[in-house]
Amino acid sequence: METNNEFANEIVEKIKALVKEGNVAKINIWHNGEKKASFPVNAGLIGGILMATAAPWALVVAAIAAVGTKCCVEVEKKDGSVINIYGSH
């Protein structure tokens, strides 16, 4: 069985790929229908540290691990559309 940390790292890799494509505004984490965390994505900041183990990614991993696998992770694009990475809320 996968640990929460492995699970979180897989999700972060999916998010990194979307951020690399561009046009991502926020990363949202939901649990039991409530938004538990929202991380704004600054293209310059995230783009510069995309491949590094940097604080923004550590926050995402920590937030996902905190709520476990029963969460919803979504990426909100600059145009307002939402891409569901995992789960539902």
Backbone as CSV, one residue per row, in Angstrom:
resi,resn,N_x,N_y,N_z,CA_x,CA_y,CA_z,C_x,C_y,C_z
1,MET,0.839,-1.191,0.000,0.000,0.000,0.000,0.879,1.249,0.000
2,GLU,0.444,2.219,-0.716,1.161,3.465,-0.863,1.040,4.319,0.403
3,THR,2.137,4.947,0.809,2.065,5.845,1.958,1.520,7.190,1.508
4,ASN,1.065,7.986,2.477,0.557,9.322,2.149,1.619,10.162,1.446
5,ASN,2.873,10.014,1.867,3.936,10.810,1.267,4.164,10.422,-0.192
6,GLU,4.143,9.121,-0.511,4.290,8.678,-1.898,3.116,9.167,-2.736
7,PHE,1.927,9.066,-2.165,0.709,9.545,-2.818,0.819,11.038,-3.110
8,ALA,1.243,11.797,-2.111,1.376,13.252,-2.266,2.426,13.583,-3.324
9,ASN,3.527,12.865,-3.331,4.574,13.127,-4.318,4.091,12.861,-5.743
10,GLU,3.271,11.828,-5.939,2.710,11.557,-7.270,1.834,12.720,-7.733
11,ILE,1.017,13.234,-6.827,0.149,14.362,-7.166,0.980,15.596,-7.488
12,VAL,2.024,15.846,-6.688,2.888,17.002,-6.933,3.528,16.895,-8.317
13,GLU,3.941,15.704,-8.727,4.532,15.537,-10.059,3.523,15.885,-11.155
14,LYS,2.272,15.502,-10.976,1.222,15.860,-11.942,1.029,17.378,-11.986
15,ILE,1.027,17.995,-10.807,0.862,19.456,-10.733,2.045,20.151,-11.394
16,LYS,3.259,19.685,-11.127,4.447,20.288,-11.736,4.350,20.261,-13.265
17,ALA,3.864,19.149,-13.810,3.737,19.038,-15.263,2.767,20.088,-15.794
18,LEU,1.648,20.303,-15.095,0.673,21.318,-15.528,1.241,22.726,-15.385
19,VAL,1.961,22.981,-14.298,2.557,24.305,-14.094,3.577,24.577,-15.192
20,LYS,4.335,23.550,-15.545,5.341,23.701,-16.597,4.698,24.091,-17.925
21,GLU,3.472,23.584,-18.176,2.740,23.938,-19.397,2.290,25.395,-19.363
22,GLY,2.130,25.958,-18.182,1.738,27.358,-18.021,0.255,27.534,-17.766
23,ASN,-0.140,28.786,-17.492,-1.530,29.186,-17.317,-2.191,28.652,-16.043
24,VAL,-1.414,28.305,-15.013,-1.966,27.840,-13.749,-1.957,28.986,-12.752
25,ALA,-3.102,29.225,-12.117,-3.221,30.315,-11.148,-3.112,29.846,-9.703
26,LYS,-3.755,28.702,-9.377,-3.806,28.230,-7.996,-3.831,26.717,-7.939
27,ILE,-3.393,26.211,-6.808,-3.543,24.797,-6.473,-4.449,24.759,-5.253
28,ASN,-5.568,24.034,-5.349,-6.533,23.957,-4.251,-6.607,22.535,-3.720
29,ILE,-6.707,22.414,-2.402,-6.866,21.112,-1.761,-8.134,21.151,-0.930
30,TRP,-9.023,20.200,-1.215,-10.325,20.103,-0.546,-10.390,18.832,0.288
31,HIS,-11.145,18.879,1.366,-11.392,17.694,2.186,-12.786,17.819,2.771
32,ASN,-13.607,16.798,2.578,-14.989,16.799,3.067,-15.765,18.047,2.634
33,GLY,-15.592,18.457,1.388,-16.341,19.583,0.845,-15.854,20.958,1.259
34,GLU,-14.766,21.029,2.021,-14.217,22.314,2.454,-12.823,22.516,1.857
35,LYS,-12.576,23.731,1.387,-11.251,24.034,0.872,-10.308,24.174,2.063
36,LYS,-9.338,23.279,2.142,-8.402,23.268,3.260,-7.157,24.095,2.984
37,ALA,-6.781,24.223,1.714,-5.592,24.989,1.356,-5.711,25.475,-0.075
38,SER,-5.148,26.636,-0.313,-5.102,27.201,-1.653,-3.745,27.880,-1.810
39,PHE,-2.992,27.427,-2.803,-1.660,27.960,-3.020,-1.624,28.708,-4.343
40,PRO,-1.423,30.020,-4.323,-1.297,30.750,-5.584,-0.016,30.333,-6.294
41,VAL,-0.072,30.282,-7.607,1.093,29.909,-8.399,1.585,31.146,-9.120
42,ASN,2.753,31.596,-8.723,3.395,32.722,-9.378,4.328,32.133,-10.425
43,ALA,4.032,32.367,-11.690,4.778,31.731,-12.780,6.278,31.979,-12.671
44,GLY,6.681,33.168,-12.323,8.111,33.467,-12.201,8.747,32.705,-11.068
45,LEU,8.098,32.697,-9.916,8.632,32.016,-8.746,8.645,30.511,-8.954
46,ILE,7.483,29.950,-9.310,7.391,28.502,-9.479,8.228,28.053,-10.672
47,GLY,8.198,28.804,-11.756,8.979,28.436,-12.927,10.463,28.353,-12.625
48,GLY,10.963,29.260,-11.799,12.374,29.281,-11.454,12.796,28.142,-10.555
49,ILE,11.855,27.590,-9.797,12.206,26.535,-8.845,11.461,25.233,-9.134
50,LEU,10.937,25.124,-10.337,10.075,23.992,-10.688,10.711,22.644,-10.398
51,MET,11.941,22.464,-10.715,12.567,21.162,-10.533,13.247,21.024,-9.169
52,ALA,13.267,22.068,-8.390,13.919,22.026,-7.079,12.944,21.524,-6.023
53,THR,13.482,21.074,-4.909,12.629,20.735,-3.768,12.470,22.016,-2.978
54,ALA,11.482,22.791,-3.338,11.314,24.117,-2.775,10.102,24.188,-1.872
55,ALA,10.037,25.251,-1.113,8.986,25.443,-0.117,7.566,25.270,-0.664
56,PRO,7.193,25.846,-1.819,5.808,25.677,-2.277,5.428,24.215,-2.451
57,TRP,6.327,23.402,-2.985,6.011,21.993,-3.185,5.946,21.261,-1.850
58,ALA,6.802,21.657,-0.923,6.766,21.045,0.405,5.434,21.337,1.086
59,LEU,4.901,22.539,0.893,3.602,22.894,1.467,2.485,22.049,0.872
60,VAL,2.531,21.845,-0.435,1.508,21.035,-1.097,1.570,19.602,-0.575
61,VAL,2.775,19.040,-0.500,2.934,17.677,-0.004,2.419,17.577,1.432
62,ALA,2.780,18.541,2.266,2.352,18.521,3.667,0.831,18.605,3.781
63,ALA,0.214,19.461,2.977,-1.242,19.617,3.040,-1.953,18.347,2.593
64,ILE,-1.462,17.720,1.529,-2.078,16.487,1.047,-1.896,15.379,2.080
65,ALA,-0.704,15.271,2.628,-0.438,14.243,3.625,-1.303,14.448,4.864
66,ALA,-1.561,15.698,5.208,-2.355,16.003,6.398,-3.797,15.527,6.267
67,VAL,-4.365,15.652,5.088,-5.756,15.226,4.910,-5.850,13.801,4.372
68,GLY,-4.723,13.231,4.030,-4.707,11.847,3.573,-5.239,11.692,2.166
69,THR,-5.573,10.461,1.842,-5.997,10.169,0.476,-7.456,10.506,0.223
70,LYS,-8.178,10.933,1.230,-9.585,11.296,1.043,-9.705,12.798,0.815
71,CYS,-8.950,13.270,-0.164,-8.977,14.695,-0.462,-9.202,14.888,-1.956
72,CYS,-9.410,16.113,-2.327,-9.531,16.499,-3.728,-8.441,17.520,-3.994
73,VAL,-7.676,17.284,-5.034,-6.631,18.222,-5.414,-6.974,18.720,-6.805
74,GLU,-7.009,20.028,-6.937,-7.338,20.613,-8.241,-6.406,21.770,-8.561
75,VAL,-6.235,21.983,-9.845,-5.444,23.094,-10.342,-6.416,24.055,-11.001
76,GLU,-6.375,25.303,-10.565,-7.231,26.340,-11.137,-6.407,27.139,-12.140
77,LYS,-6.908,27.192,-13.371,-6.194,27.911,-14.419,-6.535,29.393,-14.374
78,LYS,-5.722,30.189,-15.040,-5.923,31.642,-15.047,-7.252,32.044,-15.662
79,ASP,-7.802,31.220,-16.560,-9.087,31.540,-17.184,-10.277,31.126,-16.310
80,GLY,-9.978,30.571,-15.113,-11.043,30.165,-14.193,-11.442,28.708,-14.288
81,SER,-11.006,28.021,-15.333,-11.328,26.599,-15.446,-10.525,25.806,-14.417
82,VAL,-11.042,24.633,-14.078,-10.430,23.807,-13.039,-10.104,22.431,-13.607
83,ILE,-8.904,21.956,-13.296,-8.488,20.605,-13.672,-8.401,19.795,-12.390
84,ASN,-9.191,18.742,-12.320,-9.181,17.882,-11.149,-8.001,16.915,-11.283
85,ILE,-7.105,16.956,-10.302,-5.935,16.090,-10.301,-6.236,14.779,-9.591
86,TYR,-7.013,14.874,-8.502,-7.333,13.684,-7.729,-8.589,13.906,-6.913
87,GLY,-9.418,12.885,-6.798,-10.590,12.891,-5.906,-11.704,13.821,-6.360
88,SER,-12.682,13.973,-5.477,-13.806,14.884,-5.730,-14.216,15.521,-4.430
89,HIS,-14.862,16.699,-4.535,-15.293,17.378,-3.293,-16.740,17.673,-3.308
